[in-house]
Amino acid sequence: MIRTQKVRIYPNRHMKKVLDSLCDYRRYCWNEGLATWNDMYDLYTLDSNSPGPSFYSVRNELVANKADWQYELSARTLQLAITDLGNAWKNFFDKAQPDWGKPTFKSKKAARQGFKTDRAKIVAGKLRLDKPRGTRDWYDITISKHTDLSGVLKVASIYRENGKYWASLPFEVELDTKPKTGDRSAVDVNVGHLNYTDGIIDTLPKRLRKLYQRIKFYQKQLAHKRVVNRKKATKSNNYGVMRAKLQRDYCKVANIQHDIMQKFTTKLVNDYDKIVIEDLSVKVMQMSHVASKGLQRSMFGYFRQTLSYKCKWYDKELILADSQYPSTQWCSKCGRIKSGSDKITLQGNASHQTKHNEYVCYGCGAILDRDENAVANLLDLI
């Protein structure tokens, strides 16, 4: 199995320049590869006899047209950038992916810049990157302590964010199997919380809401500076300080959200053998502009992605309910399905004056909690 460690790295002055140049080269390769891919696709649509774009054809085109300065940088950066581009086009046809969407060009103004390499090694507790030919000065990079570096290192991701350098190190290890419990559970995802058999998980705790309020304030300040000072705004020191604060809070938000999801998914695979979740098209739901911001903050896609690989790790069964399965509209007591004006929406039911979290069955008269009723209906799929 692959276990990934995210660690802070501390390159010296010379290696910082090397990492920055590789980040720029990765962005260049991605943009050149995407432009080539689009050109090949346009030719293919006009003339079906011309070859369509693929990972191999785009890679061979870029390698054949390499400039002299490109030979001074790692060749694996170009190879892996085009590999990721090919995977991005594959994900474009799978709307269940959390990063679903058409691949776009990378910007040098993005907060995160990075590259990948499959030639990295761990030597004496330090990270050693592949050294290009003809390079004299080359140093190992110090890694933050308290990190388990056991296992075989695979494709490493190095990136710069907010002036700090990080490394995502995937190690191939053998994981201990989880004991079988014989229990089953279902998870109903909602904006702000996740309902499952044994309770509720709050995905938007108080500390997270406070951070979102502060982020909103920083965004207004930056927007005001851009309106008043126009092009001169981004060159001022105050603008840079405010933007650094905004990026810092975004990092805090991401860490809190990932911590909640990691702990909850670990609890699920520890306590249950069979788990049912809904097969939702998250990106399509966000495009509807109905609670789209809440959907983004609740991290539905990340939850499914994390739970999927953990179930594979520990040999647990993950069951996906069809996106059209009426778990919310189905009465778990008598089996009656709401239709027409009886349906429950995000605002409840206006015709019957019921709230969002209420489920009233007009067949048997049962009064249930909407989310608990949905969890019970999902459990029936096992």
GIRA-V522545 format. One record per pair of residues at least 24 apart in sequence whose C-alpha atoms are under 7 Angstrom apart, sorted by sequence separation. I is the first residue (numbers start at 1). J is the second residue. D is the distance in Angstrom with one decimal. If there is no record, write none. Layout:
# GIRA-V522545
i=I j=J d=D
i=I j=J d=D
This chain:
# GIRA-V522545
i=218 j=242 d=6.7
i=33 j=58 d=6.3
i=55 j=82 d=6.5
i=336 j=363 d=6.7
i=55 j=83 d=6.5
i=218 j=246 d=6.0
i=331 j=361 d=6.5
i=334 j=364 d=6.6
i=55 j=86 d=5.4
i=215 j=246 d=6.0
i=121 j=153 d=7.0
i=215 j=249 d=6.7
i=80 j=116 d=6.5
i=118 j=154 d=6.0
i=120 j=156 d=6.8
i=118 j=155 d=4.2
i=77 j=115 d=6.6
i=117 j=155 d=5.6
i=118 j=156 d=6.1
i=211 j=249 d=6.6
i=77 j=116 d=6.0
i=116 j=155 d=6.7
i=117 j=156 d=5.5
i=77 j=117 d=6.2
i=116 j=156 d=5.6
i=117 j=157 d=6.7
i=76 j=117 d=6.0
i=116 j=157 d=4.5
i=265 j=306 d=7.0
i=279 j=320 d=5.4
i=332 j=373 d=6.0
i=115 j=157 d=5.9
i=116 j=158 d=6.1
i=211 j=253 d=7.0
i=261 j=303 d=6.1
i=265 j=307 d=5.5
i=269 j=311 d=6.5
i=274 j=316 d=6.2
i=275 j=317 d=6.4
i=276 j=318 d=6.0
i=277 j=319 d=6.5
i=278 j=320 d=5.5
i=279 j=321 d=5.6
i=328 j=370 d=6.7
i=331 j=373 d=7.0
i=115 j=158 d=5.5
i=273 j=316 d=5.2
i=274 j=317 d=4.8
i=275 j=318 d=5.1
i=276 j=319 d=4.7
i=277 j=320 d=5.3
i=278 j=321 d=4.7
i=279 j=322 d=5.6
i=280 j=323 d=5.5
i=114 j=158 d=5.4
i=115 j=159 d=6.3
i=273 j=317 d=6.2
i=274 j=318 d=6.0
i=275 j=319 d=6.1
i=276 j=320 d=5.9
i=277 j=321 d=6.1
i=278 j=322 d=6.5
i=279 j=323 d=5.1
i=332 j=376 d=6.3
i=114 j=159 d=3.7
i=208 j=253 d=6.5
i=276 j=321 d=6.9
i=278 j=323 d=6.3
i=328 j=373 d=7.0
i=332 j=377 d=5.8
i=113 j=159 d=5.4
i=114 j=160 d=6.0
i=328 j=374 d=5.0
i=112 j=159 d=6.7
i=113 j=160 d=5.4
i=269 j=316 d=6.7
i=327 j=374 d=4.8
i=112 j=160 d=5.7
i=113 j=161 d=6.8
i=29 j=78 d=5.7
i=33 j=82 d=6.4
i=112 j=161 d=4.8
i=111 j=161 d=5.9
i=327 j=377 d=5.5
i=26 j=77 d=6.0
i=30 j=81 d=5.7
i=111 j=162 d=6.7
i=327 j=378 d=6.3
i=26 j=78 d=6.6
i=29 j=81 d=6.4
i=30 j=82 d=6.5
i=26 j=81 d=6.3
i=30 j=85 d=7.0
i=203 j=260 d=6.9
i=74 j=132 d=5.8
i=73 j=132 d=6.1
i=72 j=132 d=6.4
i=31 j=105 d=5.4
i=31 j=106 d=6.5
i=27 j=106 d=6.1
i=162 j=244 d=6.7
i=162 j=247 d=6.9
i=185 j=272 d=6.5
i=184 j=272 d=5.1
i=26 j=115 d=5.5
i=183 j=272 d=4.9
i=184 j=273 d=5.8
i=185 j=274 d=6.4
i=186 j=275 d=5.4
i=187 j=276 d=6.3
i=188 j=277 d=6.6
i=23 j=113 d=5.7
i=181 j=271 d=6.5
i=182 j=272 d=6.8
i=183 j=273 d=5.8
i=184 j=274 d=4.7
i=185 j=275 d=5.0
i=186 j=276 d=4.5
i=187 j=277 d=5.3
i=23 j=114 d=4.7
i=181 j=272 d=6.1
i=182 j=273 d=5.9
i=183 j=274 d=6.9
i=184 j=275 d=5.9
i=185 j=276 d=6.4
i=186 j=277 d=6.0
i=23 j=115 d=5.3
i=178 j=270 d=6.6
i=181 j=273 d=6.3
i=22 j=115 d=6.5
i=180 j=273 d=6.4
i=203 j=298 d=6.0
i=276 j=378 d=6.4
i=191 j=294 d=5.6
i=276 j=379 d=6.8
i=191 j=295 d=5.8
i=192 j=298 d=5.8
i=191 j=298 d=5.8
i=15 j=139 d=6.9
i=11 j=141 d=5.1
i=10 j=141 d=6.2
i=11 j=142 d=6.5
i=9 j=141 d=6.6
i=10 j=142 d=5.2
i=9 j=142 d=5.7
i=10 j=143 d=6.4
i=9 j=143 d=4.6
i=8 j=143 d=6.1
i=9 j=144 d=6.0
i=7 j=143 d=6.8
i=8 j=144 d=5.4
i=178 j=314 d=5.8
i=7 j=144 d=6.3
i=177 j=314 d=5.5
i=10 j=165 d=6.9
i=9 j=165 d=5.6
i=8 j=165 d=6.2
i=9 j=166 d=5.4
i=8 j=166 d=4.5
i=9 j=167 d=6.6
i=7 j=166 d=5.8
i=8 j=167 d=6.3
i=7 j=167 d=5.4
i=6 j=167 d=5.8
i=7 j=168 d=6.5
i=6 j=168 d=4.4
i=5 j=168 d=5.7
i=6 j=169 d=6.3
i=4 j=168 d=6.5
i=5 j=169 d=5.1
i=4 j=169 d=5.4
i=5 j=170 d=6.2
i=4 j=170 d=4.0
i=3 j=170 d=5.5
i=4 j=171 d=6.0
i=2 j=170 d=6.0
i=3 j=171 d=5.2
i=2 j=171 d=5.5
i=3 j=172 d=6.3
i=2 j=172 d=4.5
i=3 j=173 d=6.8
i=1 j=172 d=5.4
i=2 j=173 d=6.2
i=1 j=173 d=5.4
i=1 j=174 d=5.9
i=1 j=175 d=6.8
i=195 j=371 d=6.5
i=197 j=375 d=6.9
i=196 j=375 d=6.3
i=100 j=283 d=6.8
i=188 j=371 d=6.8
i=96 j=280 d=6.8
i=96 j=281 d=5.2
i=95 j=281 d=5.8
i=96 j=282 d=6.8
i=188 j=374 d=6.6
i=188 j=375 d=5.8
i=95 j=283 d=7.0
i=187 j=375 d=6.2
i=186 j=375 d=5.6
i=186 j=378 d=5.9
i=186 j=379 d=5.6
i=185 j=379 d=6.6
i=98 j=301 d=4.5
i=97 j=301 d=6.9
i=98 j=302 d=6.3
i=1 j=313 d=6.7
